[in-house]
Structure formats: structure tokens, C-alpha cells
């Protein structure tokens, strides 16, 4: 029986050899994906540039066809980016350069000139099909699409930058962003007409846009950023992947592609295998780590200086500062209200970025504050009506369920928000200085220059009269450091400034 089984297997293999279609070829590809990296250090159990670069170098060292994609948010807001405007993150990425990069919204945090300078420093190709100059022209040095021949395959790549960058960041009027989805469909059609066997989109887009791309059927592989989570979808036709922030995980997609040429027609069959690489298992790349150590050495002397102590625990994790009143939000808004002498203060929770917990009794250092407030925003003081304050608060809680960065942290005011009501109709019982908000009265409001320009949807503030504008305002991080230094001991608590009903 054993001999018969072996003979049968041999016959089947021989038969398979004879029926293999003429002209059939198999190509294997590996797509690596990272996105949304905001810190350079490897001080946690996973993540950081040195571990990320180690993964990339190791995958490339295996040989084969490796395509490394970075789906955006690179030059900001690491700790150093407030000082060198992202120069160091480009340098670290250049040590293991991506094969395709598309800018995220944070690439525009320092304005158009810095964006263009950083992209010019990149030793990797930058793609953004939906980005144009104000005159409607492509941006120098940035590609829309590219058809690459890899292992006999024609692979079409399209890059899609964050089309909400005008709202989330500060690109200025010189850059114009077209709709991600509509641009993607048009460019996919072009690539198909050019003979692409596979079409790959690298996009910095929220999950709603991701799903529209996924369900369109016009793409084979979608590599995305922006949502800060680890996501993998595959329906038998299309892959959608996103890696978690900080390179905590790197997604690897191993694709086997069979190509058959028959009677002048070309047919493609492919299938993916997925590997989620936990960088807790990765030894940091020595070359990258040495550069990180050099950057940190420059900072340590000035930044590792205690400026005060908190008697209460502080929590700057995303799920706290973007979804509810946070003690650290109260500390920061109290600081800018005291600095400006304003009646009230509102700060977008997404501007607090440390993602850290501080124990009661912890010392607060300059490094801590710059880590929490890395964007280089300036404190401004506006003259506003009560109606403007209410509109600003409505915007702040309009997307609270999704932990949107617009969620308001406040000082000098108290309000209730019923999240079961439609956006725009959620805020009630607002008081300023202990008195009910008068929609027709005039108040002074402290905030940051980003929000004053309408960032994170705070368009109600755009027409407000500036009493202290961005030109004259100080760095908000400095205002907070001065406030804590003067207090020496701070005791911020969650005290009922924001009452949520759900």
C-alpha cells in the first residue's frame, strides 16, 4: 500500500508538470507597512525608529522583492521636531528608506516651506496624487503614480496624502488638497490603462475613506495610515492594512502572484499571507540607535530639568485627553488662561501628545512639557461672543465617540454635552466664570494659533478679533513651563468642568 501511494503521488506530480500552462510564471512580493511615528526613542518594550529600521533591513537582507511603504506622519510631532522641524526624522528614515512614502497631515505642521524642504531632503520617493500648488500644478519632486516592473509584474502605485490637512494641520494657502477617494479612482483607472497587473494605493486617510477605497474594487492592496490602530482586512479580492503607531507593529504582506500568458491574453492570480511583526521581538538597528543616542545627548542637558511637582496623577493618553476631561488638560488650559488673563481657555485634546501617565508626586521636567506639547503652537487671546464659545464647544464634542483630536479641554468654563444628540445640538448649561453663558456678550478666550486659524474644525474662531495674535504670542509649551515653575507644586484634578451624557 505504501509503495502504491508513492507511485500515485509521483504520477500526480508528473501529470501536474505536463499540464502547467505554457508561459506561466510565479512572482513573490513582500509589502512592509509602517505609519504614524511620533517618537524617536525605543524607551518602551516595542516601537521606535531603531527597531523599525532593523525590521526593514532584515527583510531586505532576505533578498526577493520587498516593497517598503510609509503611509505618513513622519516629521512631527516628535520631541525634537519642535526644535528642528523634523529634520532628524527624515535623517533617521533615510537610514532605511521606504520605496514609497505619502505625506500625512503632520508633514504640514510647520507650513509649506518646511514641508517642501523636508521632502527634498528625503532619500526616498514621495507620492501624493491629490496634492497640487495653489496654481493647480503638481508639486516639484512629488509623484502622483508610478508603474514599476518587479519580478516580471507591472505594479501600479498611487500615493494619497491627507486631504484634511488644511483642517488638521497648517499647510498654508499655497498647497491644495483634492478629494482622496475621487483622485484615487481616477489614478487607478490610468494605471489600469497602462497595463498594471496589480494596483497598490498608499494613503494617509481615515477609516471611512479606507473602506470606500476597499469596497470600490479598483485596488488590489491598500496600505493606509492615520487611524493609529492595527487593522487587516481581506475579502478574497482586496487587502486593506494599517500598522499601529510608533512602529509598535510592522505589517508584512507576502504575496504570491501567478501570471499566465495564453493566446495573447494575460491573466493574474494572487494570494496574500500576513505577518504582523511585533517589534518587541526586534533588536534595534545599531546604526539608527547610535544616531538616536546622539540626538538625545544634545537634548538631555537642557530638557532633563525638573520645573515642578504634581501632587495629583496626570494622564495624557489618547483615550483620556480626546474623550473626557483630563487633569493634564486642566493644567495646560489653566496655564494659558493665567498667562493671558482670559476669561476662558479651550484647547484641542489632540494637541496633547505625550500618551503618558504621571504618578502623584512625580517631578515634571521641561522634556515632559515639550513631549506633551510638541507642535510649536503659540498662545493666542481672542475676543469672542458667547455664541462663538458655544459653537467652538459644539465642534469639540462633535466627534467625541471616535476620539477625535478636536475634543476640548477647558479652563474658566463648565459645560454639559449630551453625546446621544446630533452633532451641533449637544452642548448645554455652559457657564463662564460661574455665570451662565450669554450668547450675545463678549468674552476673552485663550487658545492656540492652530485652533484660531480654524484647525480641527474650530472655524468659529477664525473671525474672532485677536487681542494677542500668533506673531506676539509665546510658545504655548513655554507658557506652561513658566506657569509650573512659578507654582512649583501643581495639583490639577478632574473637577467636573466637562459633564458628558452618553
N, C-alpha and C positions, 0 to 999 in steps of 0.2 A: 504493500500500500504506500509505504514511504517513497519507494522508487517511482511508483506511478504518479504520485503527487509532484515529485520533482520534474518528471517528464512533462506533465501537463503544464506546469509553470513555465518551463523552458519553451514549450510550444506557444504558449500565450505571449511570452515576451518576443519570440521570433515573429509572430503574427503582428504584434504591435509595431515592430520595427518596419515591416513591409507596408503597413497602412498609414504610417506617418506622412502627412501631406507634404508634397514637394514644396520647397520654399518656406517651410515653417521655421520660425526662429523664436527662441525664448530669451528674454532680457530680464534681468533682475535689477531693481532700483531700491534705494533706501532714502526715504524722506525723513529728515530730522527737523523738529519744530521747537522753537522757543519763542517767548513773547513776554512783554511787560516785566522788565527788570529794573528795579528802583534802588537797589543797594549793591555796593561792590564787594562787601565783605563776605566771608564764609564763616561768620561767627555763630551760626546755628548749625544744627545737625545735617542740613542739606542746603543746596542752593548756592548762589554766588557765581561770579564770573569765572573763577578758577576751576570750579567743578564743571561748569558748562563747557568751558574750552577743553577740559580734559575729555569730556564725552565726545565732542566734535573731533578732536584729534584721534581718539581711539577708533571711532567709526571710520574715519578716512584711512587710517592705517591698515584696516582690514582689506583695503582695495575695493574694487567694484564701483558702482555708480551711486555715489552719495550726493544728495541734494539737500543742503542745509538752508533752512528758511527761518528768518526772524520776522515775526509779524508785528513789530513796532513797540514803541515806548522804550526808548533806549537812553536818550541824552539827559533825561530829567525824570524824577527829582531825587537823584542820589544826594548824599550829604555834600559831596564836593561840587555838585552841579550849581549850587548857589554861589560858588566862588569862581569856577572856571567854565560855567555854562555848558557843561557836558563834554568838554574836550577829552577828559580822561576816559569816559565810557566808550567813545569812538576808538581811542587808542587800545583799550582792552579788547574790544571786539575785533579790531584789526589783527590781533594775535591769532585768531582762528576765524577768519572772515566768512560770513554767510555767502551762499551762492545767490540769494535773493533776499532783499530787505525792503519792507514797505513801512513808511513812517506812521507812527501812532500819533495821537493827539499831543502827547508830551514832547514830541520833537519840535513843536512850535511854541513852547513855553517862553522862550526868550526873544521871540519876534522873528521876522523874515530874514534879516541879515545873518543872525546867528544860525538859523536853520540851514541856510544856503552854505555858510562857512563849514558847518559840521558835515553836511552831506558831501562837500568837496573833499574833506579830509578822509572820508571813508574809503577803504581799500576793498570795497565790495559794491556790487551793482544795486542801485536804488530804483524801485519801481513805484509809480503812483499814476495810474491811468486817469484818475479823476481829479488830478491837480493841475491847475493852469495859472498863468500870471493874470493880473487884472486885465491885460490886453487880450486874453484868450489864447496865448501861446503856450506851448509846452515849457516846463521849467528846465533850464540848462542842466544837463548831467543826469536827468531823471527820466527813466524809460516808462513807456506805457505797457508794452508787451514785448515778448521775445519768443521766437521759435528756436529751440535748441535741439540738435540731434545728439542723442545719448544712447549708446549701445544699439544703434540702428533704428531707434524710435525718434519720432518727431514729437517733442513735448512743448506745448504752448504754455507760457507763463504770463499771468496778468497780475499786477500789483495794484492794490486799492487802499489808499490812505484813509484816515479817519475823516469822514465827511462832516462830522460835527465838531471839528477842531475850532471853528470860529466861536462856538459856544463854550467849549471845554477849555480852550487854550487861548493863545494870543498871537496868531499868525500875522495880524495886521491886514490892511486893505489890499496889499499887493499880491496876495495869493487867493485863489478862488477854488472852491471845492464843489465838484459835481456830485450828484447822487450816486452812491456806491453801487446799488443794485442795477440801475439802468445802464451805468457805464460798464459794469461787468458783463451784462448780457450782450452789449454791442461789441465789446472786445472779444468775447468768446466766439461770436459769430465770425469775426475777422480771422481768428486763429483757426477755426474750423475750415474756412475757405482756403487758408494757406496750407492745409493738409495735416493739421495736428492730429496725432494719434491719441494723445491724452491732453486734457486741458486742466491746468492747475492754477487756482486762484490763491494768492497770499493777501489776506485782508486784515486790516485793523477795524473791526466792526462789531457792534453789539449782537447779542444772540438773535434778536428779531431779524436783523439783516442776514446773519449767518443762515438762518433757517429758510429765508427766501431764496438765497443762493442754492442751498442744499436741495430744496424742493423744485427748483427750476428745471433740473435735469440737464443743464447746459455745462456742468462741470464734473470732472471725474474726482478731483481731490481739492478740498477747500482747507487751507491752513490759516487759522484765524487767531487774533489776539483781542484784547480789550475787556473780556468778561472776568478775567482773573481766576478762572477755575480750570479744572482738568476735565475735558469733555471729548468723547469719542462716539461718533455715530457712523453706522454703515448699513445701508438698506439693500445691499447687493449690487448697487449701481454707483453710488456716490459716497465718498468718505468726507466727513467733517471732523476736524480735530482742533483742539486748543490745548496748549500746555499751561500749567499753573504758573503763577507769578514767581519771580525771583529765581527761575531755573530750578525750583524745588524738584520738578519732574521735567524730563525731556521726552517728548513723544517721538518714537521711531516707527515708521510705517514701511515695512518690507513688501514690495510689490513685485509679483511675478507676472510678466506680460508675454503672451504668446501672439505672434504675428504670423498670419498666413497670407501668402500671395497666390492667387489662383485665378486663371483666366483674366489676368489684368486687374483683378479686384483685390483689395487689401482689407483683411478683417482682423480685428483686435479682440483678444480675450484677456482679462486680467483679474487678479485676486490679491487682496492685501492681508498681511499678517501684522499684528500690532505688538509693539514692545513699549511699555511705559518704564522708562529708566528713572529709578529713584536715585537722586544724586547723593543721598545719604550713604550709598554704597561706593561712591566715586572718590578717588584720591585727587585732590586739587592739582591742577597743572602747575608745575614748579615755575615756569616762565611767567605765567599770569600772576601767580601768588607773589612772586618777588616784586612785580610792578605794583600790586595792591599794597604790599607792605611798605613800599617807598611812598606811595600816596598817603597812607595812614600816618607814617612817621612825620610827614610835613604838617599834618593836622594836629597831632596829639598835643604838642606843647601848648597851643593856644586854645584848643577846644576842650581838653580834659580838665577843665577848671570848674569847680563847684561854685554856683552862684546863689544857692539857697537850698532849703529843705522843704519837702511837703509832709505835713502831718497826716495826710489822708492818702489812700491809694488812688492812683490815676490809671486810666485805661484808654489807650489810643487805638485799639484795634478797630478795624474797618466796621465790623458789625456793631460796634458801640457808637463811634462818632458819626456814622451815617444813618443811624436808625433811632437814636434816642438822645436825651440829654446826657451829656458826659461831663464829669468833673473837670477833665482837662480842657474841654470846650469852654466851660465856665471860667477857668483860669485865664485862658487866652483872650476871650472876649472881655472879661473884666479888665485885663491889662490894656487893651486898645481903647476901651471906653475911658479908663482913667487917664491914659496918655493924652487923649483928645478933648476930654471934658464933655463928651457927647451924652445925650440923653439915653441912648441905647446903642447896642452893638449887635451886628449879625455877621456870622462867619460861616461859610460853607464847610460842612464837616469833611468833605473830600480834600480840603486843603491841609488837614491834619494827617500826617503820613507815617508816623513812627511805627504803628502797628505793634505797640509795646505796652506792657503792664509795669507800673512802678509801685513798689510796696510802700505802705505808710512808713514814714521816717527816712525815705530814700533821699539822697542828695540829687539835686538837679544840676546838670552841667550845661555849659554852652553847647556842647555836642548834642545833648538831648534836645534842646530847643531847635537847633538847626536841622536835626533829623526830623522833628515833628513838623517844622515849617520850612521846607527846603526850596520853595519856589521863587524866593526873592521878591515876594509881593510887598507892596508898600501900604502903610496905613493911610486911609483917607477919611475925611469927615465931610458928610453931605448934609445939606438942608433938604428935608423931605416932608411930605404931608403924611398924615395918619393913613390915608388911603394907599400911599406908596409902601409904607411899612406892612400893611395888611397884604398887599399884592406880593411883596417880597416873601412874606411868610407862606403864603399860598403856594408860591413856586417852590419854596424849600421843602414842603411836605408833599408835593405833587407826585413824587415817585418814591416815597419812603419804603414801600414794600420791596423794592429792588435795591435797597441800599445805595441809592444814587448819591453822588458827591454833593449835590445841592442841599442836602438836609441841613437845616440851620442850627447852629449853636449860638446862644444869645446871652446878652447881658443887659440889665436895666429894664427888661420886659418879661412878661409872663403871658403864655397863650395856651389855648386848648386846640387840639386838632383831632377831628373825627375821621379816621382813615377809612371808614366804611362809606363815606360820602364821596361824590365825584371830585376829581381834582378841580381846584378853583373854588370849591364850596366847603372846604374842610376846617378853616380856621375860625375860631370864635373866642370870646372872653379875653381879648387882648388888653393888657394893662401896661402902661409905661410909667415908671416911677411910682407905681402903686395906684395910679388913676386909670380909669377906662380910656382906651384909645379913642381920640376924636379924629374922625376921618378927614375933617376939614382943617384941623390945627396943623401947625408947623413944628417939627421936631428936628433935632440933630442926630445923625446916625454915623457911627464908626463902622467901617468895614475895610475890605482890601481893594486895591486898584483893579484887580481882576473882576470882582463882582460889580464894581462901579461901572465897568465897561460892558456889563451885561453877561459876563461869564456865568456858566452853569445855569443859564436861563433867567438870571436876575435882570431882565430887560427893564423892569420897573425903575431901576436905579439909574438908567442911562441918562434920563432927562433931569435928574436931580441937580441942584445947584452945588458945586463943590466949594466948600469952605476951606478945606485943606486937600489939595489935589496931589496926584502922584508925583508931580515934579518936586513938591515941597515936603511931602510925607517921608517918613523914615522907613527903613526896612521893618516890616512887622515883627520879624524874629528879634531884631534889636530892641524894639519897644517892649516885647515880652521879657527879654533878658534884663533890661533895665528895671522893669516892674518887679521882677522876682528878686533882683539884687537889693532893691530898696526895702522890700518886705522882709527879706532874709528867711522868714518862715511863712509858707503859704498853706492854707487849709481849704482848698476848694472841695465842695461836696455837690452831689446831686440833690437839689433842694426844691424841685417842683416848678422849675421855670418852664418846662415843656410837659404838658399833660396830654398823653396820647390815648385815644379811644379806638379800639380795633374790634 
